[in-house]
Amino acid sequence: MSNQQETVTDLISPGIIQKLARPSDLRYGRAIYDRGGVEFITIEPSKIEAWIGGLDGSVAEGGSQRRRTQLFTTPNGLSWHCAGNPGNHQIFCKHCVALALAILDRSAQQ
């Protein structure tokens, strides 16, 4: 039997999102998600990529610049990349939160 790597959907849960993100990024990411600021680009078992944000308004209202954001699997588990994170900072930012919430919603609808 093959040893398959877990999918992005397998690795996302409300508890994981809360553990990885700062409280402010949880609030702002939820606002982006709630306002429909997630546009999927690629949906594969091991990588989900989307345009996140680009909404008008304050940050608290979900307003933000549009960022290309990825959640993907590695042999060590979940990893992510957001074009808004400077350098190699591995912040699970508001864009990552919004994408993770959209993934949860999408998997619940299937």
Buried (B, 14 or more C-beta within 10 A) or exposed (E): EEEEEEBBBBBBEEEBBEEBBBEEBBBBBBBBBEBEBBEEEEEEBEBBBBBBBEBEEEBEBBBBEBBBBBBBBEEEEBBBBBEBBEEEEEBBBBBBBBBBBBBBEBEEEE
